[in-house]
Amino acid sequence: MTRFGINHSKFGPLGWRRVSRPVDIVVALGLVGLLAIAGGVLQYRLGPARTLVGAARVIDGDSLRLAGEELRLQGLDAPELRQSGTDGSGRTVDCGRMARRALERLLARGIVTCEIGKVDRYGRGLAQCRQGETDINATLVREGHAVAYGGYRAEEAQAKAAGRGIWAYRFEPPESWRRAQGR
């Protein structure tokens, strides 16, 4: 039957049997909603891909401030500022401050370029930072000032084998130390 020049059919465009127009609308809105949620989850997981360039300031051994943003170096975990270890004779060594000083030395060389891909649970950008040709993240792990945390396993193995940085001491992994401190 044709009303106002429109042919009404009991079948949809793909040959599906139509239930009712309100049900069609609810299903369409549900699909659009699922796509929006999937896009949001993907954006959260991938984070905003962007680049920051400039002079950076050190916060701790694996965090810095660049262009007014706090960034965490991706793929590594440095000892916390108050974290210490012990040397062979039982003396206390400030591993956290040692890691911070190492990052300060690297950043003091000049302009830093950080690629930010994701955001951590605290809202900080997870960054891969370079200074010219120097990969800051890899250098910190290779010199033994941080442990590998999702990346840089080869650099950690080199530092460990050579007894560089924190690997020259007895220390608790930063993640375990934070848990023990209730953080």
RODO-2510 file (C-alpha; in nm, 4 decimals, decimal comma):
residues 183
     n   res          X          Y          Z
     1     m     0,0000     0,0000     0,0000
     2     t     0,1347     0,3416    -0,0827
     3     r     0,0580     0,6389     0,1339
     4     f     0,1837     0,9817     0,0218
     5     g     0,4065     0,8194    -0,2384
     6     i     0,5992     0,6120     0,0214
     7     n     0,5940     0,2353    -0,0054
     8     h     0,5630     0,0824     0,3429
     9     s     0,7057    -0,2671     0,3738
    10     k     0,7166    -0,5078     0,6623
    11     f     1,0824    -0,5791     0,5740
    12     g     1,3829    -0,3535     0,6420
    13     p     1,6514    -0,2548     0,3925
    14     l     1,8488    -0,5777     0,4395
    15     g     1,5484    -0,8040     0,4181
    16     w     1,5063    -0,8261     0,7950
    17     r     1,1556    -0,8326     0,9261
    18     r     1,0685    -0,5017     1,0851
    19     v     0,9490    -0,5082     1,4419
    20     s     0,8509    -0,1446     1,4778
    21     r     0,9988     0,1952     1,4094
    22     p     1,0656     0,2701     1,7842
    23     v     1,2552    -0,0601     1,8165
    24     d     1,4586     0,0277     1,5055
    25     i     1,5482     0,3628     1,6617
    26     v     1,6477     0,2046     1,9953
    27     v     1,8664    -0,0522     1,8188
    28     a     2,0313     0,2168     1,6047
    29     l     2,0972     0,4364     1,9103
    30     g     2,2385     0,1336     2,0948
    31     l     2,4817     0,0624     1,8118
    32     v     2,5903     0,4275     1,7958
    33     g     2,6373     0,4231     2,1745
    34     l     2,8535     0,1095     2,1585
    35     l     3,0686     0,2655     1,8872
    36     a     3,1088     0,5808     2,0978
    37     i     3,2113     0,3761     2,4034
    38     a     3,4563     0,1703     2,1954
    39     g     3,6065     0,4907     2,0549
    40     g     3,6399     0,6359     2,4043
    41     v     3,8096     0,3230     2,5362
    42     l     4,0458     0,3194     2,2398
    43     q     4,1287     0,6878     2,2904
    44     y     4,1935     0,6254     2,6608
    45     r     4,4147     0,3229     2,5917
    46     l     4,6114     0,4918     2,3156
    47     g     4,6021     0,8380     2,4680
    48     p     4,6581     1,1579     2,2828
    49     a     4,9600     1,1184     2,0560
    50     r     5,1499     1,4446     2,0669
    51     t     5,4976     1,5922     2,0990
    52     l     5,6331     1,8418     2,3527
    53     v     5,9665     2,0177     2,3048
    54     g     6,1605     2,2426     2,5408
    55     a     6,3675     2,2667     2,8543
    56     a     6,2513     2,0118     3,1131
    57     r     6,2710     2,0096     3,4920
    58     v     6,3191     1,6933     3,6974
    59     i     6,0553     1,5865     3,9483
    60     d     6,2068     1,2502     4,0448
    61     g     6,4020     0,9699     3,8783
    62     d     6,1309     0,8886     3,6247
    63     s     5,9164     1,2040     3,6117
    64     l     5,9721     1,5473     3,4645
    65     r     5,7879     1,8693     3,3874
    66     l     5,7918     1,9947     3,0295
    67     a     5,5855     2,2800     2,8836
    68     g     5,3818     2,2993     3,2040
    69     e     5,2902     1,9295     3,1990
    70     e     5,4005     1,6536     3,4319
    71     l     5,5264     1,3520     3,2370
    72     r     5,6317     1,0055     3,3430
    73     l     5,8999     0,8267     3,1456
    74     q     5,7483     0,5218     2,9795
    75     g     5,8905     0,1694     3,0035
    76     l     6,0925     0,2164     3,3222
    77     d     6,0517     0,2568     3,6964
    78     a     6,3083     0,4496     3,8999
    79     p     6,3466     0,4287     4,2769
    80     e     6,1313     0,6740     4,4706
    81     l     6,3050     0,9832     4,6126
    82     r     6,2978     0,8498     4,9702
    83     q     6,3967     0,4964     4,8671
    84     s     6,7363     0,3654     4,9694
    85     g     6,9446     0,0520     4,9345
    86     t     7,2574    -0,0828     5,0974
    87     d     7,6085    -0,1310     4,9681
    88     g     7,8336    -0,4314     5,0322
    89     s     7,9393    -0,3027     5,3738
    90     g     7,5821    -0,2358     5,4863
    91     r     7,5881     0,1432     5,4443
    92     t     7,2717     0,3143     5,3250
    93     v     7,2694     0,4492     4,9704
    94     d     7,0054     0,6993     4,8541
    95     c     6,8944     0,5190     4,5361
    96     g     6,6043     0,7565     4,4714
    97     r     6,8184     1,0691     4,4888
    98     m     7,0850     0,9008     4,2770
    99     a     6,8228     0,8313     4,0061
   100     r     6,6975     1,1905     4,0244
   101     r     7,0508     1,3289     3,9831
   102     a     7,1080     1,1020     3,6817
   103     l     6,7958     1,2397     3,5114
   104     e     6,9004     1,5956     3,6037
   105     r     7,2379     1,5407     3,4332
   106     l     7,0675     1,4148     3,1167
   107     l     6,8178     1,7014     3,1042
   108     a     7,0859     1,9647     3,1747
   109     r     7,2349     1,8978     2,8303
   110     g     6,9637     2,1033     2,6559
   111     i     6,6320     2,0854     2,4769
   112     v     6,4230     1,7684     2,5193
   113     t     6,1654     1,6214     2,2803
   114     c     5,9007     1,3966     2,4353
   115     e     5,6502     1,1850     2,2445
   116     i     5,3412     1,1277     2,4572
   117     g     5,1259     0,8326     2,3605
   118     k     4,9238     0,7325     2,6664
   119     v     4,8198     0,8710     3,0027
   120     d     4,8863     0,6919     3,3322
   121     r     4,6300     0,6418     3,6082
   122     y     4,7316     0,9743     3,7652
   123     g     4,6686     1,1688     3,4453
   124     r     5,0371     1,2137     3,3589
   125     g     5,1460     1,1695     3,0005
   126     l     5,3595     0,8588     2,9470
   127     a     5,6535     0,9872     2,7486
   128     q     5,9354     0,8605     2,5346
   129     c     6,1943     1,1386     2,5600
   130     r     6,5008     1,2166     2,3514
   131     q     6,7723     1,4745     2,3607
   132     g     6,9111     1,4889     2,0123
   133     e     7,0003     1,1273     1,9328
   134     t     7,0037     1,0188     2,2997
   135     d     6,7073     0,8105     2,4159
   136     i     6,6695     0,9350     2,7743
   137     n     6,4487     0,6439     2,8847
   138     a     6,6897     0,3775     2,7562
   139     t     6,9919     0,5632     2,8946
   140     l     6,8494     0,5716     3,2478
   141     v     6,7902     0,1953     3,2413
   142     r     7,1239     0,1182     3,0708
   143     e     7,3132     0,3241     3,3329
   144     g     7,1314     0,1385     3,6113
   145     h     6,9234     0,4272     3,7462
   146     a     6,5888     0,2579     3,6780
   147     v     6,4474    -0,0885     3,6280
   148     a     6,2699    -0,1988     3,3122
   149     y     5,8935    -0,1685     3,3430
   150     g     5,7318    -0,2857     3,0221
   151     g     6,0336    -0,2109     2,8058
   152     y     6,4131    -0,1854     2,7995
   153     r     6,4793    -0,5442     2,9135
   154     a     6,8067    -0,5604     2,7171
   155     e     6,9295    -0,2338     2,8715
   156     e     6,8408    -0,3617     3,2186
   157     a     7,0331    -0,6846     3,1541
   158     q     7,3409    -0,4799     3,0516
   159     a     7,3246    -0,2652     3,3664
   160     k     7,2674    -0,5656     3,5907
   161     a     7,5569    -0,7628     3,4373
   162     a     7,7924    -0,4658     3,4745
   163     g     7,6712    -0,3792     3,8263
   164     r     7,5933    -0,0202     3,7257
   165     g     7,3843     0,2244     3,9286
   166     i     7,1342     0,0622     4,1614
   167     w     7,2492    -0,2820     4,0490
   168     a     7,5699    -0,2266     4,2487
   169     y     7,3572    -0,2301     4,5679
   170     r     7,0926    -0,4350     4,7405
   171     f     6,7600    -0,2637     4,6834
   172     e     6,3925    -0,3390     4,6725
   173     p     6,2260    -0,2965     4,3318
   174     p     6,0459     0,0425     4,3260
   175     e     5,7033    -0,1154     4,2743
   176     s     5,7483    -0,3411     4,5805
   177     w     5,8840    -0,0519     4,7863
   178     r     5,5772     0,1625     4,7043
   179     r     5,3446    -0,1231     4,8001
   180     a     5,5272    -0,1667     5,1326
   181     q     5,4896     0,2077     5,1960
   182     g     5,1157     0,1886     5,1309
   183     r     5,1257     0,3733     4,8010
***
